[in-house]
Amino acid sequence: MTSPQKSPAAAPVAAAAAAAKPAVPALLVLLTLAIGFVMAMIDVTAVNTALSDISLDLAVPLTGLVWVVDGYTLTFAALLLAGGALADRYGPKTVYQGGLALFIGASVLCALAPSGNALIAARLLQGAGAALFMPSSLSLLSHAYDDDHTRARMLGTWSAIVGCASSAGPLVGGILVHSFGWRSVFWVNVPIGLLGIVLTQTLLPATPRHERALSLLSHALGVLALAALSFVLIEGPTLGWGSAPVLTAAVLTVLSAGALLRRERRGAHPLLPRALFASATFGAANGVGFLINFAVFGQLFLLSLFLQQSGGADALHTGLQLVPMMAAFAAGNLLSGRISARVGVRPPMLYGLSVGLAMAVALLAFLRPDTPYLLLVLGTMLMNVAIGIAIPGMTATVMQVAGRVHANSAAAALNANRQIGALVGVAMMGSVLHMALDWRWRLPLAFGLIALAYAGAWALVYRHVRLARPSAPLAALPEA
């Protein structure tokens, strides 16, 4: 329905009314939009501290625990691009609130789950909700501030909030599980998410919609390829790599991925602008994102179980022990901005990955089940600080290559690739835990995979990244 046109005399009245309306504080808008992101980030890391309790309460085997973690990541990674397209088509405010509502509902189902399979199904729904509200929140944040300086400052604050949420996740999860049981990790999302929906409705105006093709078949092929790959990696060690279900899933992975690539090359509405792939740097930086998340989230899954199963720590102490390891990433991020402002993005990426690789090799060689916690935390912190220095440069590289025209698509692609890396990393760590029943063998095998991932990322940067200093502050480049 078309709204009636306003008379010329009404324009000054409307302008005066708008001027008289009190402005919403910039920080309150930021906190409103950060609620969803923080809730999702804490949920990702907090669930790791609850794994042992979930296993005992619901009789979930190791394979099921991998699905509890990766089920969320699967739908999150597979639907991120769809979430961005839906935000363009129906408006980011509507999609943001819808994503929060889905996440809340899925959290209730997680908290009430009577079995491992029910919990995994609810985690899949949680990932879908996060895939809707995360791209929308960034779009709303960009539209909320007219002044470029304020926008850059708020984006920098946003990144700091996200970093703190990631670091605090294990501690928050440990406290909740220790005090109220593992189901509280999901119940806590309900009041937070409802607050986010109400504040969004009250404080944020609707933003313009943009007609955009959804490419439903392409999204479906992406989901199918990732789901089949997840089945192969997670169920392979249990069912057997040569079993009929695993081989069928492997064939389905290849066929669906091949069909998706063909559509992206020839289709009228590709998921990503083809211009992005004209640069080898764009592909290399996305490969770096995949490999870093492979190592980081694989490490988090591994160490969470190691501290509880081998070290005998409960959920609270596991969360406390993981905090300094996770906080090291945020420390590296802060250092990276200062370094890159002087020497550009390539050196901190190369040196950060070099140190990360060296520390992974050291942990591979010397870490054993009886290694004192102090040595474990020092080695892991050094590795994670170094990787934290490399991560912002990777993001800045993608954004530089994309430019303003393709910035949103490039950011969505990078975040999707990083989540896929996390999914594969956790699945591979699950395979290692299945193949090696003793932590004396599990630890070197796992850190060997981490070292290989960082070596591959270093090679991609060395070969393909040749960019100058970033044109925008690195802290102002948010990541999922």
RANOR-V863731 format. One record per residue. RES is the residue in one letter. D_LAST is the distance of its C-alpha to the last C-alpha in Angstrom with 2 decimals. Layout:
# RANOR-V863731
res=RES d_last=D_LAST
res=RES d_last=D_LAST
This chain:
# RANOR-V863731
res=M d_last=37.25
res=T d_last=37.85
res=S d_last=38.01
res=P d_last=41.29
res=Q d_last=41.51
res=K d_last=42.02
res=S d_last=45.20
res=P d_last=45.20
res=A d_last=46.52
res=A d_last=43.53
res=A d_last=41.08
res=P d_last=42.22
res=V d_last=42.15
res=A d_last=38.56
res=A d_last=37.58
res=A d_last=39.44
res=A d_last=37.81
res=A d_last=34.32
res=A d_last=35.39
res=A d_last=36.87
res=K d_last=33.74
res=P d_last=32.02
res=A d_last=28.71
res=V d_last=25.70
res=P d_last=24.60
res=A d_last=21.50
res=L d_last=20.13
res=L d_last=20.79
res=V d_last=18.83
res=L d_last=15.82
res=L d_last=16.27
res=T d_last=16.75
res=L d_last=13.45
res=A d_last=11.61
res=I d_last=13.41
res=G d_last=11.36
res=F d_last=7.97
res=V d_last=10.14
res=M d_last=12.08
res=A d_last=9.57
res=M d_last=8.30
res=I d_last=12.06
res=D d_last=13.07
res=V d_last=11.38
res=T d_last=13.15
res=A d_last=16.14
res=V d_last=17.25
res=N d_last=18.00
res=T d_last=20.63
res=A d_last=22.22
res=L d_last=22.80
res=S d_last=26.39
res=D d_last=27.35
res=I d_last=26.02
res=S d_last=27.97
res=L d_last=31.12
res=D d_last=31.03
res=L d_last=30.29
res=A d_last=31.79
res=V d_last=28.64
res=P d_last=29.18
res=L d_last=26.80
res=T d_last=25.87
res=G d_last=25.01
res=L d_last=22.78
res=V d_last=20.78
res=W d_last=20.51
res=V d_last=19.45
res=V d_last=16.34
res=D d_last=15.83
res=G d_last=16.90
res=Y d_last=13.77
res=T d_last=11.60
res=L d_last=14.19
res=T d_last=14.05
res=F d_last=10.33
res=A d_last=10.17
res=A d_last=13.54
res=L d_last=13.11
res=L d_last=9.94
res=L d_last=12.44
res=A d_last=14.97
res=G d_last=12.99
res=G d_last=12.84
res=A d_last=16.53
res=L d_last=17.55
res=A d_last=16.23
res=D d_last=18.39
res=R d_last=21.26
res=Y d_last=21.57
res=G d_last=19.96
res=P d_last=16.52
res=K d_last=18.32
res=T d_last=19.92
res=V d_last=16.93
res=Y d_last=14.83
res=Q d_last=17.84
res=G d_last=18.48
res=G d_last=15.09
res=L d_last=15.71
res=A d_last=19.23
res=L d_last=18.36
res=F d_last=16.04
res=I d_last=18.95
res=G d_last=21.49
res=A d_last=19.78
res=S d_last=19.50
res=V d_last=23.24
res=L d_last=23.97
res=C d_last=22.22
res=A d_last=24.28
res=L d_last=27.42
res=A d_last=26.98
res=P d_last=30.47
res=S d_last=29.54
res=G d_last=26.96
res=N d_last=26.82
res=A d_last=26.31
res=L d_last=23.41
res=I d_last=21.76
res=A d_last=22.38
res=A d_last=20.86
res=R d_last=17.68
res=L d_last=17.49
res=L d_last=17.81
res=Q d_last=15.11
res=G d_last=12.58
res=A d_last=14.12
res=G d_last=13.82
res=A d_last=10.09
res=A d_last=9.91
res=L d_last=12.27
res=F d_last=11.11
res=M d_last=7.46
res=P d_last=8.73
res=S d_last=11.88
res=S d_last=10.83
res=L d_last=9.86
res=S d_last=13.12
res=L d_last=15.09
res=L d_last=14.09
res=S d_last=15.37
res=H d_last=18.48
res=A d_last=19.23
res=Y d_last=20.54
res=D d_last=23.35
res=D d_last=23.87
res=D d_last=21.89
res=H d_last=22.38
res=T d_last=21.20
res=R d_last=18.08
res=A d_last=17.25
res=R d_last=18.17
res=M d_last=16.08
res=L d_last=12.90
res=G d_last=13.92
res=T d_last=14.52
res=W d_last=11.19
res=S d_last=9.58
res=A d_last=12.44
res=I d_last=11.95
res=V d_last=8.43
res=G d_last=10.16
res=C d_last=13.16
res=A d_last=11.71
res=S d_last=10.46
res=S d_last=13.92
res=A d_last=15.83
res=G d_last=14.65
res=P d_last=17.46
res=L d_last=20.00
res=V d_last=19.32
res=G d_last=19.55
res=G d_last=22.67
res=I d_last=24.36
res=L d_last=23.82
res=V d_last=25.01
res=H d_last=27.89
res=S d_last=29.05
res=F d_last=28.49
res=G d_last=27.65
res=W d_last=24.60
res=R d_last=24.61
res=S d_last=23.82
res=V d_last=20.21
res=F d_last=19.91
res=W d_last=22.56
res=V d_last=20.81
res=N d_last=18.16
res=V d_last=21.08
res=P d_last=22.28
res=I d_last=18.89
res=G d_last=17.79
res=L d_last=21.27
res=L d_last=21.15
res=G d_last=18.01
res=I d_last=19.92
res=V d_last=23.06
res=L d_last=21.68
res=T d_last=19.90
res=Q d_last=23.23
res=T d_last=25.24
res=L d_last=23.51
res=L d_last=21.65
res=P d_last=23.68
res=A d_last=23.04
res=T d_last=21.69
res=P d_last=23.38
res=R d_last=22.84
res=H d_last=22.94
res=E d_last=24.66
res=R d_last=22.63
res=A d_last=23.61
res=L d_last=21.46
res=S d_last=22.73
res=L d_last=22.91
res=L d_last=24.61
res=S d_last=21.99
res=H d_last=19.22
res=A d_last=21.72
res=L d_last=22.46
res=G d_last=18.85
res=V d_last=18.64
res=L d_last=22.09
res=A d_last=21.41
res=L d_last=18.43
res=A d_last=20.43
res=A d_last=23.49
res=L d_last=21.87
res=S d_last=20.50
res=F d_last=24.06
res=V d_last=25.61
res=L d_last=23.61
res=I d_last=23.81
res=E d_last=27.30
res=G d_last=28.90
res=P d_last=29.98
res=T d_last=31.46
res=L d_last=33.11
res=G d_last=33.98
res=W d_last=32.52
res=G d_last=35.61
res=S d_last=35.71
res=A d_last=35.94
res=P d_last=32.72
res=V d_last=30.64
res=L d_last=32.46
res=T d_last=32.07
res=A d_last=28.31
res=A d_last=28.26
res=V d_last=30.36
res=L d_last=28.20
res=T d_last=25.11
res=V d_last=27.04
res=L d_last=28.59
res=S d_last=25.56
res=A d_last=23.50
res=G d_last=26.64
res=A d_last=27.12
res=L d_last=23.59
res=L d_last=24.19
res=R d_last=27.55
res=R d_last=26.22
res=E d_last=23.65
res=R d_last=26.56
res=R d_last=29.18
res=G d_last=27.78
res=A d_last=28.20
res=H d_last=24.65
res=P d_last=22.16
res=L d_last=18.51
res=L d_last=17.79
res=P d_last=20.36
res=R d_last=22.75
res=A d_last=23.11
res=L d_last=19.83
res=F d_last=21.41
res=A d_last=24.49
res=S d_last=22.96
res=A d_last=22.78
res=T d_last=20.45
res=F d_last=17.66
res=G d_last=18.18
res=A d_last=18.55
res=A d_last=15.32
res=N d_last=13.47
res=G d_last=15.79
res=V d_last=14.93
res=G d_last=11.20
res=F d_last=12.60
res=L d_last=15.17
res=I d_last=13.31
res=N d_last=11.04
res=F d_last=14.38
res=A d_last=16.05
res=V d_last=13.75
res=F d_last=13.19
res=G d_last=16.72
res=Q d_last=18.02
res=L d_last=16.61
res=F d_last=18.21
res=L d_last=21.33
res=L d_last=21.92
res=S d_last=21.43
res=L d_last=24.22
res=F d_last=26.23
res=L d_last=26.52
res=Q d_last=27.65
res=Q d_last=29.80
res=S d_last=31.30
res=G d_last=31.10
res=G d_last=32.10
res=A d_last=29.53
res=D d_last=28.81
res=A d_last=25.43
res=L d_last=25.92
res=H d_last=26.95
res=T d_last=24.23
res=G d_last=21.63
res=L d_last=23.66
res=Q d_last=23.99
res=L d_last=20.29
res=V d_last=19.42
res=P d_last=20.76
res=M d_last=19.10
res=M d_last=15.57
res=A d_last=16.56
res=A d_last=17.63
res=F d_last=14.17
res=A d_last=14.01
res=A d_last=17.59
res=G d_last=16.91
res=N d_last=14.27
res=L d_last=17.06
res=L d_last=19.66
res=S d_last=17.90
res=G d_last=18.20
res=R d_last=21.92
res=I d_last=22.59
res=S d_last=20.99
res=A d_last=22.86
res=R d_last=26.03
res=V d_last=25.70
res=G d_last=22.87
res=V d_last=19.71
res=R d_last=21.59
res=P d_last=23.53
res=P d_last=20.80
res=M d_last=18.94
res=L d_last=22.28
res=Y d_last=23.49
res=G d_last=20.34
res=L d_last=20.24
res=S d_last=24.03
res=V d_last=24.06
res=G d_last=21.33
res=L d_last=23.50
res=A d_last=26.63
res=M d_last=25.42
res=A d_last=24.28
res=V d_last=27.78
res=A d_last=29.39
res=L d_last=27.74
res=L d_last=28.77
res=A d_last=32.30
res=F d_last=32.89
res=L d_last=30.68
res=R d_last=32.81
res=P d_last=32.84
res=D d_last=35.26
res=T d_last=33.42
res=P d_last=33.29
res=Y d_last=29.98
res=L d_last=30.33
res=L d_last=30.33
res=L d_last=27.34
res=V d_last=25.23
res=L d_last=26.52
res=G d_last=25.82
res=T d_last=22.30
res=M d_last=21.54
res=L d_last=22.96
res=M d_last=20.93
res=N d_last=17.60
res=V d_last=18.58
res=A d_last=19.41
res=I d_last=16.17
res=G d_last=14.38
res=I d_last=16.71
res=A d_last=15.80
res=I d_last=11.99
res=P d_last=12.16
res=G d_last=15.03
res=M d_last=13.27
res=T d_last=10.82
res=A d_last=13.99
res=T d_last=15.94
res=V d_last=14.02
res=M d_last=14.28
res=Q d_last=17.90
res=V d_last=18.88
res=A d_last=17.54
res=G d_last=19.18
res=R d_last=19.08
res=V d_last=20.35
res=H d_last=17.54
res=A d_last=14.61
res=N d_last=12.80
res=S d_last=13.62
res=A d_last=12.66
res=A d_last=9.11
res=A d_last=8.89
res=A d_last=10.83
res=L d_last=8.93
res=N d_last=5.66
res=A d_last=8.53
res=N d_last=10.47
res=R d_last=8.30
res=Q d_last=8.27
res=I d_last=11.91
res=G d_last=12.56
res=A d_last=11.64
res=L d_last=13.89
res=V d_last=16.64
res=G d_last=16.54
res=V d_last=17.19
res=A d_last=19.75
res=M d_last=21.49
res=M d_last=21.76
res=G d_last=23.31
res=S d_last=25.73
res=V d_last=26.70
res=L d_last=27.44
res=H d_last=29.55
res=M d_last=31.47
res=A d_last=32.25
res=L d_last=33.60
res=D d_last=34.22
res=W d_last=31.68
res=R d_last=33.87
res=W d_last=32.73
res=R d_last=29.26
res=L d_last=28.03
res=P d_last=29.32
res=L d_last=28.17
res=A d_last=24.60
res=F d_last=24.42
res=G d_last=26.18
res=L d_last=23.31
res=I d_last=20.87
res=A d_last=23.34
res=L d_last=23.60
res=A d_last=19.87
res=Y d_last=19.94
res=A d_last=23.23
res=G d_last=21.93
res=A d_last=19.02
res=W d_last=21.73
res=A d_last=24.00
res=L d_last=21.57
res=V d_last=21.08
res=Y d_last=24.83
res=R d_last=25.85
res=H d_last=23.67
res=V d_last=21.92
res=R d_last=24.49
res=L d_last=22.94
res=A d_last=24.25
res=R d_last=22.83
res=P d_last=19.81
res=S d_last=20.99
res=A d_last=18.39
res=P d_last=17.39
res=L d_last=14.62
res=A d_last=13.47
res=A d_last=13.03
res=L d_last=10.24
res=P d_last=6.94
res=E d_last=3.74
res=A d_last=0.00
